Structure formats: C-alpha cells, structure tokens
C-alpha cells in the first residue's frame, strides 16, 4: 500500500479533526492570537519560543514572565507573557542536547477547540517554528496528515 492510499484510508471521525503538519494556533491566556506551530508527533512535550525569562513569586505561587516574538522574522512585535510555573524539567531535544526548562500550563486553541496543555519555554529564535505542538497535547483529538499544511486555517477561510 502506498503512502497516499494509506492516508486516504484514515478518515477523521466526529471525535477526531484532521490537521496538517503545521497549523496556526492561539494561546489566548498569553495574549497570543496566532502563532505558527509545527505539529510534532515525535516530540512528547510542546515547546514555545521564549526569551528574557524572569521567574518570580507572587502570592506564594511560582510564576514566570517572559517575552516572545510570535511571528517569525518579526522582532518588532514583542509580547510579554506571565504564567504560573507548574514544573521545571530536563528536556532532551532532537539533537540529543539536554536543557532544564520551565513548564507552564495554558489554554491552546486550534481548529475551533480550546483545552489546556503543558508547554516548555525555550529559546527558538533560529528555529523555523516559534512553537512545537507535541503528541501529549494532541492526545485523542486530531489526526495529523503529514502531507497537508494549515488545514484548519483553510477550513476557516471557506
């Protein structure tokens, strides 16, 4: 069976929505209306480009303030975000490098659905995508078609 034939056999159900290997997503609690994300089923954890990380304590809660350039190649648009820190984890990237990262939990919106996910914060300035959406965030919600891009954006434009 060829790849094209096998992709056609996988049909989304009412429970599952078809998305492409890259999609526009929103992070409403962080004030980010849209950011381009790579849907990375090989990565367990989601990652968000963040710089100038400033952890602090407020009302006995560990929080973090950080900056982000949500659009690739546009450093004029900077958004300052604040979130609760839920963890600090050692993450191994695709190159085998380990990095200790702050973990936040925040709602994400994609394909008209909104739910809460964990995201690690890391410097991604030189990467093609400001965000990676890992498989734990996608759990039982989507079918990913690796041959398609921006499926949910195109569907919203129709």
JOFENNOR-V846309 format. One record per backbone hydrogen bond with DSSP energy under -0.5 kcal/mol. CO is the residue of the C=O (numbers start at 1). NH is the residue of the N-H. E is the energy in kcal/mol with one decimal. If there is no record, write none. Layout:
{{CO | NH | E} {CO | NH | E}}
//
This chain:
{{2 | 6 | -2.3} {3 | 7 | -2.5} {4 | 8 | -1.8} {5 | 9 | -1.2} {6 | 10 | -0.9} {7 | 10 | -0.7} {9 | 11 | -1.0} {17 | 143 | -2.4} {19 | 145 | -3.0} {21 | 39 | -2.6} {22 | 150 | -3.2} {23 | 37 | -3.0} {25 | 35 | -2.1} {26 | 109 | -2.5} {27 | 30 | -1.5} {27 | 32 | -2.0} {28 | 31 | -1.2} {31 | 33 | -0.7} {32 | 27 | -2.9} {35 | 25 | -2.5} {36 | 130 | -0.6} {36 | 131 | -0.9} {37 | 23 | -2.2} {37 | 39 | -0.6} {38 | 40 | -0.9} {38 | 133 | -2.9} {39 | 41 | -0.7} {40 | 43 | -1.3} {40 | 135 | -0.6} {43 | 135 | -2.9} {44 | 136 | -1.8} {46 | 120 | -2.7} {47 | 132 | -2.5} {48 | 122 | -2.3} {51 | 67 | -3.0} {54 | 65 | -1.7} {56 | 63 | -3.2} {58 | 61 | -1.5} {61 | 58 | -2.4} {62 | 85 | -2.7} {63 | 56 | -2.5} {64 | 83 | -2.2} {65 | 54 | -3.1} {66 | 81 | -3.3} {67 | 51 | -2.4} {68 | 70 | -0.7} {68 | 79 | -2.8} {70 | 36 | -0.6} {71 | 74 | -1.6} {76 | 78 | -0.9} {79 | 68 | -1.7} {79 | 81 | -0.6} {81 | 66 | -2.3} {83 | 64 | -2.6} {84 | 86 | -0.6} {84 | 105 | -0.6} {87 | 103 | -2.7} {89 | 91 | -0.7} {89 | 101 | -3.3} {91 | 93 | -0.6} {91 | 99 | -2.2} {93 | 96 | -2.2} {97 | 93 | -2.7} {99 | 91 | -3.1} {99 | 101 | -0.5} {101 | 89 | -2.4} {102 | 121 | -2.2} {103 | 86 | -3.0} {103 | 87 | -1.2} {104 | 119 | -2.7} {106 | 117 | -2.4} {108 | 115 | -1.7} {109 | 26 | -2.4} {110 | 113 | -2.1} {113 | 110 | -2.3} {115 | 108 | -2.9} {117 | 106 | -2.3} {118 | 46 | -0.7} {119 | 104 | -2.8} {120 | 48 | -2.7} {122 | 50 | -2.1} {122 | 124 | -0.6} {124 | 127 | -1.9} {130 | 49 | -2.9} {131 | 38 | -2.5} {132 | 47 | -1.9} {132 | 134 | -0.8} {133 | 40 | -2.0} {134 | 137 | -0.9} {134 | 138 | -0.9} {135 | 139 | -0.9} {138 | 141 | -2.4} {138 | 142 | -0.9} {141 | 17 | -2.0} {143 | 19 | -2.5} {143 | 145 | -0.6} {144 | 146 | -0.8} {145 | 21 | -0.6} {145 | 148 | -1.8} {148 | 21 | -2.7} {150 | 154 | -2.3} {151 | 155 | -2.2} {152 | 156 | -1.8} {153 | 157 | -1.5} {154 | 158 | -0.9}}
//
